[in-house]
Amino acid sequence: MLALLLSTLIAIYLLGPDLVSRSILSFQVPRRNIVQSRGEEIVRAILIAVVPLAVALAWALFSGTFRHEGSLSDLQTVFSGLYSDRYFEASQPAFFSSLRAFAWMNFSLLWRLYLLVVAIGLVFNLLIKNYNRVWNRYRKGSLEGPVDFILTYIVLPRISEWHVLLSGMRLPPGPFILVADILTKSNALYQGRIQDKMLNADGSLHTITLASPRRFLRDEFRTQADRDPDTDSTDYWKSIPGNLFVLMGSDIVNLNLKYIRQRPMSIRFDDSETQETLSRLFTRLDPDS
């Protein structure tokens, strides 16, 4: 019974927080695919649980909850009763009384622990969702060091690298869009704005969706380039019919990402063009005039 109790407490206090934190983060982004051995996973889970567990324990101690619910002697009575059948038979009333105090002490610690884990997970979600804004706002100034440490060493390692690359998290400030040049296994080169992506459960890339897709006419360009070395490659991009174009991640050989600033279209008319445009508009509105 003692071994079963200890195994349950280890799972609840040390492995549970890591599972809850992963579940909360998965609502915002797919997690990074980390291949670890069983021992490495346990050590990682313990390290993640240490800080909130220490804070929860200090919280319970300073609030007086432990003194109100039970004492150290209650813990000794419970573990002694589970370890020794003779002790259990000799002191059953004291054992069950201490067991009740033991249960309430664990409850008062666990709700604080998991409340902290959920709160930290939600903060991480907000940091990930607003990563670009936080990075560009606080990367200079007195908070540069702490913010850089939190984002670089705590937030990013838990996120799939494909989400970081393809979601625009690292876009510079301003009206930028993310454009990709994609080379496939069939030696075809495509270009388009990153519209969406799908990731597998392990965080690997499943598909990329391009908006306003184009395909590079490589053979035609090479033929013309052999004739004229000054041939402009931009003339050999052909638009693909349709608004969205989906590429399988398994077909991608190379991927080049570009940050392109969007510039508003500016149209200027001189006075004669403006008068002519207004005259045509009035004619359509009132044909009899």
C-alpha positions in Angstrom: 0.0 0.0 0.0 2.8 2.4 0.8 4.4 1.8 -2.7 1.0 2.5 -4.3 0.5 5.7 -2.3 4.0 6.9 -3.2 3.5 6.2 -6.9 0.2 8.0 -6.9 1.7 11.1 -5.1 4.6 11.2 -7.5 2.3 11.1 -10.5 0.0 13.8 -9.1 2.7 16.1 -7.8 5.5 15.7 -10.4 4.0 14.3 -13.6 0.6 15.8 -13.5 1.7 19.5 -13.8 3.7 18.7 -17.0 0.7 17.0 -18.5 -1.6 19.9 -17.7 0.8 22.5 -19.0 1.2 20.6 -22.3 -2.6 20.4 -22.6 -3.1 24.1 -22.0 -0.3 25.1 -24.4 -1.8 22.8 -27.1 -4.9 25.0 -27.3 -2.7 27.9 -28.7 0.1 26.1 -30.7 1.3 22.7 -31.5 4.2 21.7 -29.2 7.7 21.0 -30.4 8.5 17.4 -31.3 11.0 16.4 -28.6 12.3 12.9 -28.8 13.4 11.8 -25.2 13.9 8.7 -23.3 11.6 7.7 -20.5 14.1 8.9 -17.9 14.6 12.2 -19.7 10.9 12.8 -19.8 10.5 12.1 -16.1 13.4 14.5 -15.3 11.9 17.2 -17.5 8.5 16.8 -15.9 10.1 17.0 -12.4 12.0 20.2 -13.4 8.8 21.8 -14.7 6.9 20.9 -11.5 9.5 22.0 -9.0 8.9 25.8 -9.2 5.1 25.8 -8.9 5.3 23.0 -6.3 7.7 25.1 -4.2 5.5 28.2 -4.5 2.4 26.2 -3.6 4.1 24.7 -0.6 5.3 28.1 0.6 1.8 29.5 0.0 0.2 26.7 2.1 2.7 27.1 4.9 2.5 30.9 5.2 -1.3 30.9 5.0 -1.4 28.5 8.0 -3.4 25.9 6.1 -1.1 23.0 7.0 -1.3 23.9 10.7 -5.0 24.1 10.5 -5.6 20.8 8.6 -2.9 18.6 10.3 0.6 18.3 11.4 3.8 16.3 10.8 2.7 13.6 13.2 -0.3 12.9 11.0 2.0 12.3 8.1 4.1 10.0 10.2 1.1 8.1 11.4 -0.3 7.5 7.9 3.0 6.4 6.4 3.8 4.1 9.4 0.3 2.5 9.2 0.8 1.9 5.4 4.3 0.5 6.0 3.5 -1.8 8.9 0.4 -4.0 9.3 1.2 -4.4 12.9 1.2 -0.7 13.6 -2.0 -0.3 11.6 -3.8 -2.9 13.6 -2.6 -1.5 16.9 -3.6 2.1 16.1 -6.5 2.1 13.7 -8.4 5.1 15.3 -5.3 7.3 15.2 -4.5 6.1 11.7 -7.9 7.0 10.2 -8.0 10.3 12.0 -4.5 11.2 10.6 -5.6 9.9 7.2 -8.3 12.5 7.1 -5.9 15.2 8.0 -3.4 13.8 5.4 -6.1 14.0 2.7 -7.0 17.6 3.5 -3.3 18.7 3.6 -2.8 17.2 0.2 -5.9 18.8 -1.2 -4.9 22.2 0.1 -1.5 21.8 -1.6 -2.8 20.3 -4.8 -5.4 23.0 -5.6 -2.7 25.7 -5.2 -0.3 23.7 -7.3 -2.6 23.2 -10.3 -4.0 26.7 -10.0 -0.4 28.0 -10.5 0.2 25.5 -13.4 -3.0 26.7 -15.2 -2.1 30.3 -14.6 1.4 29.9 -15.9 0.1 28.0 -18.9 -2.4 30.8 -19.7 0.4 33.4 -19.4 2.5 31.3 -21.8 -0.4 31.2 -24.2 -0.8 35.0 -24.1 3.0 35.4 -24.7 2.8 33.0 -27.7 -0.3 34.7 -29.1 1.3 38.2 -28.7 4.9 37.1 -29.3 5.5 39.6 -32.1 4.1 42.5 -30.1 5.9 41.6 -26.9 9.2 41.0 -28.7 9.1 44.3 -30.7 8.0 46.3 -27.7 10.3 45.1 -24.9 13.4 43.9 -26.8 15.0 47.3 -26.1 15.1 48.9 -22.7 15.4 47.8 -19.1 13.2 44.7 -19.7 15.2 43.4 -22.7 17.2 40.8 -20.7 14.3 39.2 -18.8 12.0 39.3 -21.8 14.6 37.8 -24.1 15.3 35.0 -21.6 11.6 34.1 -21.2 10.8 34.2 -24.9 14.0 32.5 -26.1 14.6 29.9 -23.5 11.2 29.2 -22.0 8.5 30.0 -24.6 10.1 29.1 -28.0 11.5 25.6 -27.0 8.0 24.4 -26.2 6.6 25.5 -29.6 6.8 23.6 -32.9 9.5 25.2 -35.0 7.2 25.1 -38.0 4.6 27.2 -36.2 7.3 29.8 -35.3 8.5 30.0 -38.9 5.1 29.9 -40.7 2.8 31.8 -38.3 4.4 35.2 -38.7 5.6 35.2 -35.0 8.9 36.7 -36.0 7.6 39.3 -38.5 9.2 42.7 -38.1 6.9 45.6 -37.0 4.9 47.1 -39.8 2.5 45.9 -42.5 4.6 42.9 -43.5 3.4 39.6 -45.1 5.1 36.3 -45.2 5.9 35.0 -48.7 7.5 31.6 -49.4 9.5 30.1 -52.3 9.0 26.4 -52.2 11.0 23.8 -54.2 9.4 20.3 -54.4 10.7 16.9 -55.1 9.5 17.1 -58.6 11.8 20.1 -59.1 8.9 22.5 -59.4 9.3 26.0 -57.8 6.2 27.7 -56.3 5.7 31.0 -54.7 2.9 32.6 -52.7 1.8 34.2 -49.5 1.6 31.9 -46.5 -2.1 31.6 -45.9 -2.3 28.6 -43.5 -0.5 25.5 -42.5 -1.4 22.1 -40.9 0.9 20.4 -38.5 1.0 16.8 -37.4 0.5 15.7 -33.8 4.3 15.6 -33.2 4.7 19.2 -34.5 6.0 18.3 -37.9 4.8 20.0 -41.1 1.8 18.4 -42.8 0.7 20.9 -45.4 1.3 24.5 -46.5 -1.5 26.6 -48.1 -0.3 29.5 -50.4 -2.5 32.4 -51.4 -2.1 33.9 -54.8 0.1 31.0 -55.9 2.6 31.2 -58.8 4.8 28.6 -60.5 8.2 29.4 -62.0 8.6 28.4 -65.7 12.1 27.0 -65.2 12.6 25.4 -68.6 11.4 28.4 -70.5 13.6 30.7 -68.4 16.7 28.5 -68.9 16.1 28.5 -72.7 15.8 32.2 -72.9 18.7 32.8 -70.4 21.0 30.8 -72.7 20.1 33.2 -75.5 20.1 36.3 -73.4 22.0 36.3 -70.1 20.2 39.5 -69.0 16.8 37.8 -69.1 14.7 38.9 -66.1 13.4 35.9 -64.1 10.4 37.8 -62.8 8.8 37.5 -66.3 8.6 33.7 -65.9 6.4 33.4 -62.9 3.0 32.1 -64.0 -0.1 32.5 -61.8 -1.9 29.3 -60.9 -5.7 29.4 -61.3 -7.4 29.5 -57.9 -7.0 31.5 -54.8 -5.3 28.8 -52.6 -2.7 26.2 -53.4 -1.9 23.3 -51.0 1.5 21.6 -50.9 2.2 18.5 -48.9 5.0 18.9 -46.4 6.5 15.5 -47.4 7.0 16.9 -51.0 8.9 20.0 -49.9 12.7 19.9 -50.5 13.6 23.5 -49.8 11.7 26.4 -48.3 12.7 30.1 -48.6 10.7 32.6 -46.5 10.6 36.4 -47.2 9.2 39.3 -45.3 7.6 41.7 -47.7 6.3 45.1 -46.8 2.8 45.8 -48.0 2.5 49.2 -49.7 -0.9 50.9 -50.2 -1.8 51.5 -53.8 -1.7 55.1 -54.7 -3.6 56.4 -57.7 -3.2 60.0 -58.9 -5.2 61.8 -61.5 -4.5 65.1 -63.1 -7.3 67.6 -63.5 -8.4 66.5 -67.0 -8.6 62.8 -66.0 -10.6 63.8 -62.9 -13.1 65.8 -65.0 -13.4 63.1 -67.6 -14.0 60.4 -64.9 -16.7 62.6 -63.2 -18.4 63.3 -66.5 -18.7 59.6 -67.3 -20.0 58.9 -63.8 -22.7 61.6 -64.1 -23.6 60.2 -67.6 -24.2 56.7 -66.2 -26.2 58.1 -63.3 -28.4 60.3 -65.4 -28.4 59.3 -69.1 -30.9 62.1 -70.0 -28.7 64.9 -68.9 
